[in-house]
């Protein structure tokens, strides 16, 4: 399961930072771990006319902590994110 989000303030021709929230096996979940994700559905995806056909592609990624912002992760609110295990 994953959720896409797109975050940038750069022009369209520049390198773009993309953030993808995904559920990973715990053995890959440590921040800094390099992973390869497969994006897209097999066989071009759904046949619905409102969804563009596509190919699956492999995307290299680096696991980052949640929330991405250190301030939100450590000081924003008292929650599971900033409690020691």
C-alpha positions in Angstrom: 0.0 0.0 0.0 1.3 3.5 -0.8 0.2 7.1 -1.1 1.8 9.5 -3.5 2.6 13.1 -2.8 4.6 15.6 -4.8 6.5 18.4 -3.2 8.7 20.9 -5.0 9.2 24.6 -5.4 11.5 24.2 -8.4 10.8 24.9 -12.1 9.5 22.0 -14.2 12.9 21.5 -15.9 14.9 21.1 -12.6 15.4 18.0 -10.5 12.2 17.3 -8.6 11.9 15.9 -5.1 9.1 13.3 -4.8 7.9 11.9 -1.5 6.1 8.6 -1.6 4.6 7.1 1.5 4.8 3.4 1.5 4.5 0.4 3.7 7.7 -1.6 3.8 8.9 -4.8 5.4 10.5 -3.9 8.7 13.9 -5.2 7.5 14.0 -2.3 5.0 12.4 0.4 7.2 15.5 2.0 8.7 16.1 5.6 7.6 18.8 5.8 5.0 18.1 2.4 3.5 18.2 2.4 -0.3 15.2 0.6 -1.8 13.8 0.0 -5.3 10.0 0.4 -5.7 7.9 -0.8 -8.6 5.5 2.0 -9.6 2.4 1.3 -11.7 0.1 -1.5 -12.3 0.9 -4.6 -14.4 -0.2 -4.8 -18.1 -0.7 -1.1 -18.5 -3.1 -0.7 -15.6 -6.9 -0.5 -15.6 -8.9 -0.4 -18.8 -11.0 2.5 -17.5 -11.1 5.2 -20.2 -10.4 8.0 -17.6 -7.1 6.5 -16.5 -4.0 6.8 -18.7 -2.3 3.6 -19.8 1.2 3.3 -18.4 4.2 1.0 -18.0 5.6 -0.2 -14.6 8.9 1.4 -13.8 11.4 0.8 -11.1 12.2 3.8 -8.9 15.2 4.1 -6.6 14.4 5.6 -3.2 16.0 6.3 0.2 13.9 5.5 3.3 13.3 8.7 5.4 11.6 9.1 8.8 8.0 10.2 9.2 7.1 13.0 9.4 9.8 14.2 6.9 10.3 17.5 8.8 12.5 17.1 11.9 10.5 19.8 13.8 7.2 18.0 13.2 8.9 14.7 14.1 10.4 15.8 17.4 8.7 18.9 18.7 5.4 19.6 17.1 3.1 17.5 19.4 3.4 14.9 22.1 2.9 11.6 20.2 4.3 8.2 19.4 6.7 10.0 17.0 8.8 11.6 19.7 8.6 9.0 22.5 11.6 6.8 23.1 11.1 3.1 22.7 
